[in-house]
Amino acid sequence: MKAAEPFARFAYQRHADQTRARPAFHPVVIIGAGPVGLTLAIDLKLRGIECVLLDDQDRIGEGSRAICFAKRTLEIWDRLGCAAPMLDKGVRWNIGKVFQHEELLYGFDLLPEPGHKMPAFINLQQYYAEKFLVDRAQALGVDLRWLNRVIGLQSGDQGARITVETPDDIHVLDARFVIACDGARSPMRAMLGLEFVGEQFEDQFLIADVRMTADFPVERWFWFDPPFHGGQSCLLHKQPDDVWRIDLQLSPDADTEHEKRPEVVRSRIERMLGHGAFDLEWISVYRFQCRRLERFVHGAVIFAGDAAHQVSPFGARGANSGVQDADNLGWKLAAALQGRAGLIESYDQERSQAADENIRNSTRATDFIAPRHKAEARFRNAALALARQTEFGKRFVNSGRLSAPTSYADSPLSTKDAAPWAAGPPPGAPIPDAPLGNGYLSERLGQGFALLHRQGRAEAMGAEGLTVIEAFDQDEALIARFGLTSGSGYLIRPDRHVAARFHQVKHAAVAAALSKANTP
């Protein structure tokens, strides 16, 4: 089995901080240069916020790990200027199929309507995603420091001090905010004595990435009780470079070390494929975990990604929700550094809701895929039988509800509707993309707040930093998706959630909603 990580090590560089008699101060220090930390660092740089990004390794992580990146994540990376190489390299897909034994139960289309810039999903090995993010960060001049390990932390409400170990020395950095994006085993979490709440499931799953030439379609295939893996489940996905992801359910008492032996993995996959014409790229065994911190904000230390919450991988909710954490946090950090610290608390409220939603969906999928009790097994078997016979029965089958952005119900940043709307995303909801003129709405929004309104008697808006976008009658798909009527409009947050909507755009109403979204 050959290594799957194809990128060279990054050189350690000594920085001026290490030669100063007094600790250097930085507005933001981010711990962990994975997809979440890199996304946040790029976002802050584009907002004019200088940050330091530390990682204790000297290379991009090994193994494919996360491979499914959702439309919302791609839209975030497109805003940050790094989606193009991911789309070029990634495998685009939107069709999924669910089987029982060898019988197709049903298929689904995650993007059935046209007029979106981004696909429903791409499959892309995490090391490629990280490579493209590093390229973008370095092109922007992000202060990215490899082989910098945090070994100490002192934190208060107004700032934090971290002790950093490098190959040369041990030195200290001060920061207004420290963002812990340091993964599921987060040392930062341990330094603060914080514990996850939630549960770890007993069933184990084998991940094997195999390189082979195959004519399977570019779709997500999931099997319940396939003939080659009786009584268990299996998932198949295509990645770039003729690499295929295979997930195989194992029994709770399976010997992890035995199951990871290449000859044992090869035997299982040969039974699945009916041949041995493949190479093993990467092997891992994991248990489902659905856990989170009770709070993500602890004074000047803020947690994001796997350091804040963990979910099972079925549904592609891990990396995607982490990138959405960064999207939610970036503009709020910039505002807090300008004196609007109240926005940081809204990060905890909104992303805690997202974590709960992801954990709830992940737990339901886990209970369906690997039932722990006889009653759960009876329900699963009945749902599968019903799905073979009826259309409505398919809705009960759960092979992992796939990642979708959370609608922030009751967000403190939202202004409630003054009157009912017939259609369109409500306050707190993520906005849909749509064609606009010769391009897409997502391309016109920028990094700050935006006002989208339909051609009509909307009052002229002159609020500082507010991008104003007008929809015309020919923008039919956009008008339909937002339920726009003459003179109506939406105030859109920097993370592209709805702050407020107006049946008639009036300067005073927009200004009040903008103030609430900026200073809750």
Rosetta blueprint (number, residue, H / E / L):
1 M L
2 K L
3 A L
4 A L
5 E L
6 P L
7 F L
8 A L
9 R L
10 F L
11 A L
12 Y L
13 Q L
14 R L
15 H L
16 A H
17 D H
18 Q H
19 T H
20 R L
21 A L
22 R L
23 P L
24 A E
25 F E
26 H E
27 P E
28 V E
29 V E
30 I E
31 I E
32 G L
33 A L
34 G L
35 P H
36 V H
37 G H
38 L H
39 T H
40 L H
41 A H
42 I H
43 D H
44 L H
45 K H
46 L H
47 R L
48 G L
49 I L
50 E L
51 C E
52 V E
53 L E
54 L E
55 D L
56 D L
57 Q L
58 D L
59 R L
60 I L
61 G L
62 E L
63 G L
64 S L
65 R L
66 A L
67 I L
68 C E
69 F E
70 A E
71 K H
72 R H
73 T H
74 L H
75 E H
76 I H
77 W H
78 D H
79 R H
80 L L
81 G L
82 C L
83 A H
84 A H
85 P H
86 M H
87 L H
88 D H
89 K H
90 G L
91 V E
92 R E
93 W E
94 N L
95 I E
96 G E
97 K E
98 V E
99 F E
100 Q E
101 H L
102 E L
103 E E
104 L E
105 L E
106 Y E
107 G E
108 F E
109 D E
110 L L
111 L L
112 P L
113 E L
114 P L
115 G L
116 H L
117 K L
118 M L
119 P L
120 A L
121 F E
122 I E
123 N E
124 L L
125 Q L
126 Q H
127 Y H
128 Y H
129 A H
130 E H
131 K H
132 F H
133 L H
134 V H
135 D H
136 R H
137 A H
138 Q H
139 A H
140 L H
141 G L
142 V L
143 D E
144 L E
145 R E
146 W L
147 L L
148 N L
149 R E
150 V E
151 I E
152 G E
153 L E
154 Q E
155 S E
156 G L
157 D L
158 Q L
159 G L
160 A E
161 R E
162 I E
163 T E
164 V E
165 E E
166 T L
167 P L
168 D L
169 D L
170 I E
171 H E
172 V E
173 L E
174 D E
175 A E
176 R E
177 F E
178 V E
179 I E
180 A E
181 C L
182 D L
183 G L
184 A L
185 R L
186 S L
187 P H
188 M H
189 R H
190 A H
191 M H
192 L L
193 G L
194 L L
195 E L
196 F L
197 V E
198 G E
199 E E
200 Q E
201 F E
202 E E
203 D E
204 Q E
205 F E
206 L E
207 I E
208 A E
209 D E
210 V E
211 R E
212 M L
213 T L
214 A L
215 D L
216 F L
217 P L
218 V L
219 E L
220 R E
221 W E
222 F E
223 W E
224 F E
225 D L
226 P L
227 P L
228 F L
229 H L
230 G L
231 G L
232 Q L
233 S E
234 C E
235 L E
236 L E
237 H E
238 K E
239 Q E
240 P L
241 D L
242 D L
243 V E
244 W E
245 R E
246 I E
247 D E
248 L E
249 Q E
250 L E
251 S L
252 P L
253 D L
254 A L
255 D L
256 T H
257 E H
258 H H
259 E H
260 K L
261 R L
262 P H
263 E H
264 V H
265 V H
266 R H
267 S H
268 R H
269 I H
270 E H
271 R H
272 M H
273 L H
274 G L
275 H L
276 G L
277 A L
278 F L
279 D E
280 L E
281 E E
282 W E
283 I E
284 S E
285 V E
286 Y E
287 R E
288 F E
289 Q E
290 C E
291 R E
292 R E
293 L L
294 E L
295 R L
296 F L
297 V E
298 H E
299 G L
300 A L
301 V E
302 I E
303 F E
304 A L
305 G H
306 D H
307 A H
308 A L
309 H E
310 Q E
311 V L
312 S L
313 P L
314 F L
315 G L
316 A L
317 R L
318 G H
319 A H
320 N H
321 S H
322 G H
323 V H
324 Q H
325 D H
326 A H
327 D H
328 N H
329 L H
330 G H
331 W H
332 K H
333 L H
334 A H
335 A H
336 A H
337 L L
338 Q L
339 G L
340 R L
341 A L
342 G H
343 L H
344 I H
345 E H
346 S H
347 Y H
348 D H
349 Q H
350 E H
351 R H
352 S H
353 Q H
354 A H
355 A H
356 D H
357 E H
358 N H
359 I H
360 R H
361 N H
362 S H
363 T H
364 R H
365 A H
366 T H
367 D H
368 F H
369 I H
370 A L
371 P L
372 R L
373 H L
374 K H
375 A H
376 E H
377 A H
378 R H
379 F H
380 R H
381 N H
382 A H
383 A H
384 L H
385 A H
386 L H
387 A H
388 R H
389 Q H
390 T L
391 E L
392 F H
393 G H
394 K H
395 R H
396 F H
397 V L
398 N L
399 S L
400 G L
401 R L
402 L L
403 S L
404 A L
405 P L
406 T L
407 S L
408 Y L
409 A L
410 D L
411 S L
412 P L
413 L L
414 S L
415 T L
416 K L
417 D L
418 A L
419 A L
420 P L
421 W L
422 A L
423 A L
424 G L
425 P L
426 P L
427 P L
428 G L
429 A L
430 P E
431 I L
432 P L
433 D L
434 A L
435 P E
436 L E
437 G L
438 N L
439 G E
440 Y E
441 L H
442 S H
443 E H
444 R L
445 L L
446 G L
447 Q L
448 G L
449 F L
450 A E
451 L E
452 L E
453 H E
454 R E
455 Q L
456 G L
457 R L
458 A L
459 E L
460 A L
461 M L
462 G L
463 A L
464 E L
465 G L
466 L L
467 T E
468 V E
469 I E
470 E E
471 A E
472 F L
473 D L
474 Q L
475 D L
476 E H
477 A H
478 L H
479 I H
480 A H
481 R H
482 F H
483 G L
484 L L
485 T L
486 S L
487 G L
488 S L
489 G E
490 Y E
491 L E
492 I E
493 R L
494 P L
495 D L
496 R L
497 H E
498 V E
499 A E
500 A E
501 R E
502 F E
503 H L
504 Q L
505 V L
506 K L
507 H H
508 A H
509 A H
510 V H
511 A H
512 A H
513 A H
514 L H
515 S H
516 K H
517 A H
518 N H
519 T L
520 P L
